[in-house]
Amino acid sequence: MRLIIGADSKVGSALARNWARKNIKFHGTSRRNAPESENIFFDLSDFESSSLKKVYDKIVLCAAITDMNYCENNPEKSHSINVDAVKKILDFFYDSKQIILLSSSQVFDGSKPFRQPNEKKNPINEYGKQKSVMEDIALAYENATILRFSKIVDEKDELFLNWKKDLLSEKEIYAFYDYSISATPIEKVVSKINTLMDKEVFGTFHCEGKKDQPYYEYAKDLAVSLDRSVSLVKKISYKEKKFDYKLPRYVSLRDT
């Protein structure tokens, strides 16, 4: 039996749909305590009251605080979820066959593109630091597998949905010319997780995305795909947004 911790997250929900189509037996957890939900109620911030049982041989941990602004402004609270709670899960499922933990390209400083799994980490923001510490803790466990990726894109992504809506309405959109995306389709992430699980391999792996591409260029490509004028796409600098965290120049990853 498999378990998805955070089955209503972007990756978790996509993985759940994939496994359901394949008739793979699994359970999922959610911190939303809805009576009609098939998921097991589980809150990472309250592990002690968890109803989880040690009946799963393979686990995918999708739950985390991924809001980089929140992590930067609430380092202790986010650390308790992204690091401390992860260690509790690793300890609880220490005798399971495999635990796949999701990480990020933010563990690197962004000084060069297409980082490989074995390269030295040097995170420059709080979220990246927490993911880096989580990785170090996890790799001390023989059943841990780390999967890093960059920006996951799917049809439900709020930013791209809003862009698409505005472009179709002939409205202008604004995109960063000085901050890049390395778009990784959600289907590719799900496929990579399945491969790592089927092969039962351990260590650190990357889900390789596309090349580093400024959001501005990505937005122009979207306009073209919708048969709309690229003149609707306007340049802005990420510095105008005054983020509380530092952004790496390059975010692309390369697998080996």
ZIKA-V276776 format. One record per residue. N is the residue number from 0. SS is DSSP state (2 for helix, 1 for strand, 0 for the rest). PHI is phi in whole degrees, 0 to 359 (none if undefined). D_FIRST is the distance of its C-alpha to the first C-alpha in Angstrom with 2 decimals. Layout:
N_SS_PHI_D_FIRST ; N_SS_PHI_D_FIRST
This chain:
0_0_none_0.00 ; 1_1_254_3.81 ; 2_1_223_6.91 ; 3_1_251_10.43 ; 4_1_273_13.16 ; 5_0_94_16.13 ; 6_0_286_14.86 ; 7_0_257_18.52 ; 8_0_282_19.95 ; 9_2_301_21.42 ; 10_2_288_18.78 ; 11_2_300_15.85 ; 12_2_290_17.19 ; 13_2_293_17.94 ; 14_2_294_14.51 ; 15_2_298_13.08 ; 16_2_296_15.83 ; 17_2_297_15.20 ; 18_2_292_11.58 ; 19_2_297_12.85 ; 20_2_296_15.69 ; 21_0_270_13.71 ; 22_0_60_11.68 ; 23_0_274_8.33 ; 24_0_284_5.74 ; 25_1_202_5.47 ; 26_1_241_7.70 ; 27_1_232_10.90 ; 28_1_244_13.69 ; 29_1_210_17.41 ; 30_0_272_20.60 ; 31_0_270_22.23 ; 32_0_272_22.33 ; 33_0_262_22.98 ; 34_0_302_22.90 ; 35_0_277_22.11 ; 36_0_283_19.07 ; 37_0_276_15.56 ; 38_0_283_14.40 ; 39_1_281_14.20 ; 40_1_289_17.55 ; 41_0_206_17.59 ; 42_0_245_20.70 ; 43_2_302_20.87 ; 44_2_281_24.47 ; 45_2_221_23.71 ; 46_2_297_20.90 ; 47_2_299_22.59 ; 48_2_264_22.10 ; 49_0_292_18.39 ; 50_0_257_16.19 ; 51_0_296_13.04 ; 52_0_236_11.41 ; 53_0_273_10.31 ; 54_0_241_7.07 ; 55_0_249_5.03 ; 56_0_271_6.03 ; 57_1_223_7.02 ; 58_1_232_8.95 ; 59_1_241_11.81 ; 60_1_266_14.71 ; 61_0_256_16.87 ; 62_0_284_18.83 ; 63_0_185_22.32 ; 64_0_267_26.00 ; 65_0_253_27.21 ; 66_0_289_30.63 ; 67_2_294_32.90 ; 68_2_292_35.86 ; 69_2_296_34.06 ; 70_2_300_32.91 ; 71_2_294_36.50 ; 72_2_268_38.04 ; 73_0_226_35.51 ; 74_2_298_34.54 ; 75_2_288_33.72 ; 76_2_295_31.55 ; 77_2_290_29.63 ; 78_2_297_29.33 ; 79_2_296_27.75 ; 80_2_271_24.87 ; 81_2_283_24.71 ; 82_2_235_25.24 ; 83_2_298_25.27 ; 84_2_293_22.12 ; 85_2_296_20.25 ; 86_2_297_21.46 ; 87_2_296_20.23 ; 88_2_294_16.66 ; 89_2_299_17.12 ; 90_2_293_18.63 ; 91_2_293_16.01 ; 92_0_256_13.11 ; 93_0_299_15.60 ; 94_0_261_13.85 ; 95_0_286_10.55 ; 96_0_291_10.90 ; 97_1_202_11.67 ; 98_1_235_12.70 ; 99_1_263_14.50 ; 100_1_245_17.40 ; 101_1_273_19.74 ; 102_1_230_23.43 ; 103_1_212_26.74 ; 104_2_293_29.94 ; 105_2_290_31.69 ; 106_2_286_31.29 ; 107_0_257_34.28 ; 108_0_273_37.83 ; 109_0_76_38.26 ; 110_0_283_41.33 ; 111_0_207_40.32 ; 112_0_277_37.99 ; 113_0_49_35.04 ; 114_1_291_33.93 ; 115_1_260_31.93 ; 116_0_304_28.95 ; 117_0_268_31.16 ; 118_0_285_34.01 ; 119_0_294_35.25 ; 120_0_273_33.97 ; 121_0_198_36.51 ; 122_0_294_35.25 ; 123_0_244_38.08 ; 124_0_224_36.46 ; 125_2_297_34.51 ; 126_2_299_31.24 ; 127_2_297_31.44 ; 128_2_295_32.37 ; 129_2_295_29.39 ; 130_2_295_26.98 ; 131_2_295_28.91 ; 132_2_296_28.67 ; 133_2_303_24.94 ; 134_2_300_24.62 ; 135_2_299_26.89 ; 136_2_293_24.95 ; 137_2_297_21.54 ; 138_0_289_23.02 ; 139_0_280_24.02 ; 140_0_259_20.42 ; 141_0_292_19.49 ; 142_0_260_15.89 ; 143_1_265_17.16 ; 144_1_231_17.76 ; 145_1_260_20.31 ; 146_1_237_20.81 ; 147_1_262_24.19 ; 148_1_208_25.65 ; 149_0_261_28.77 ; 150_0_283_29.40 ; 151_1_277_26.71 ; 152_1_241_28.45 ; 153_0_210_27.34 ; 154_0_290_29.20 ; 155_0_259_28.48 ; 156_0_297_30.03 ; 157_2_299_32.75 ; 158_2_301_35.35 ; 159_2_289_35.27 ; 160_2_296_35.15 ; 161_2_294_38.28 ; 162_2_301_39.94 ; 163_2_299_39.37 ; 164_2_300_40.71 ; 165_2_292_43.78 ; 166_2_297_44.55 ; 167_2_295_44.43 ; 168_0_266_46.85 ; 169_0_63_49.07 ; 170_0_261_48.48 ; 171_0_287_48.55 ; 172_1_235_45.46 ; 173_1_236_45.50 ; 174_1_220_43.46 ; 175_1_292_43.65 ; 176_0_265_45.70 ; 177_0_242_45.13 ; 178_0_219_41.36 ; 179_1_257_38.97 ; 180_1_237_35.63 ; 181_0_241_33.47 ; 182_0_296_31.58 ; 183_1_237_28.03 ; 184_1_299_26.60 ; 185_2_301_23.24 ; 186_2_297_22.24 ; 187_2_290_22.99 ; 188_2_295_20.82 ; 189_2_298_17.75 ; 190_2_298_18.70 ; 191_2_294_19.15 ; 192_2_299_15.75 ; 193_2_299_14.22 ; 194_2_295_16.77 ; 195_2_298_16.18 ; 196_2_284_12.47 ; 197_2_295_13.37 ; 198_2_277_16.26 ; 199_0_51_14.60 ; 200_0_254_17.88 ; 201_0_233_19.00 ; 202_1_115_22.02 ; 203_1_245_23.52 ; 204_1_225_23.45 ; 205_1_243_25.18 ; 206_0_258_24.58 ; 207_0_291_28.19 ; 208_0_258_29.94 ; 209_0_283_33.40 ; 210_0_299_36.58 ; 211_0_296_37.81 ; 212_1_223_39.59 ; 213_1_306_41.51 ; 214_2_307_40.24 ; 215_2_299_43.71 ; 216_2_292_43.29 ; 217_2_298_39.84 ; 218_2_295_41.41 ; 219_2_295_44.28 ; 220_2_298_41.95 ; 221_2_296_40.31 ; 222_2_300_43.81 ; 223_2_298_44.71 ; 224_2_295_41.58 ; 225_0_263_42.64 ; 226_0_61_46.23 ; 227_0_239_47.52 ; 228_0_292_50.08 ; 229_2_292_48.90 ; 230_2_293_51.75 ; 231_2_286_49.53 ; 232_1_268_47.44 ; 233_1_248_49.14 ; 234_1_280_48.74 ; 235_1_219_48.02 ; 236_0_264_47.34 ; 237_2_297_44.27 ; 238_2_293_46.89 ; 239_2_293_48.13 ; 240_2_280_44.90 ; 241_0_54_45.47 ; 242_0_299_41.90 ; 243_0_278_41.44 ; 244_0_235_39.48 ; 245_0_277_40.40 ; 246_0_248_39.11 ; 247_0_289_38.68 ; 248_0_291_40.83 ; 249_0_248_38.29 ; 250_0_231_34.55 ; 251_0_285_33.53 ; 252_1_233_31.15 ; 253_1_231_31.08 ; 254_0_271_28.34 ; 255_0_235_29.25
